[in-house]
Amino acid sequence: MANRSYKNLKDDIRQKLTADLNALITYATEELAKETVSPVLTGFFASSWKADTRRAQPKDLQENFAPWNTIKKVTLPNGGIRLAPGEKPVILPRYSVPSFKLNQTIFIGNTTKYAADALASPKNRIPEFVQGEFRDLVRLFFTDKQPRIRVAAEQGSQARQPLSFFNVGRQSYVSYTAVED
């Protein structure tokens, strides 16, 4: 057993909690990239999870990124889309997870332009992951003061004032779910 002074205890605990927080965020982004959690057609959405201290900007189109821009899709008679025969989804996380500090608010979001629509998919299991397994892990590791983590888990919508006579309707957006109580 190492002979360490009690004066280092506070720093040791802070370092351990910081390491646990970063491992937890890495775990969350890895789980969100799985087909069992995220809705998957080409794999671009599942590959586009990003952890940051700012909300992810939903601006990326799969047409601009290889290998997803080469995956062929077919339109079904009912208007749905599926992969062409012989095509398979590709899940390759596009972002590395930076290091975070304990006092930061952390957002885990998706950078695809169609994130709000993907979150409305019946294949979306993100809310179950966030409110279940992930929340349980946060409670297990951070019993006294839980970190401020927000995950883009579902689609929201809000009524908008018309911008012009012809532009009336609702705007879809990504709703971030708080993980802590």
Beta strands, then each sheet from edge to edge (+ up, - down):
strand 1: 49-52
strand 2: 73-75
strand 3: 81-83
strand 4: 105-110
strand 5: 148-159
strand 6: 170-178
sheet 1: 1+ 4- 5- 6+
sheet 2: 2+ 3-
end
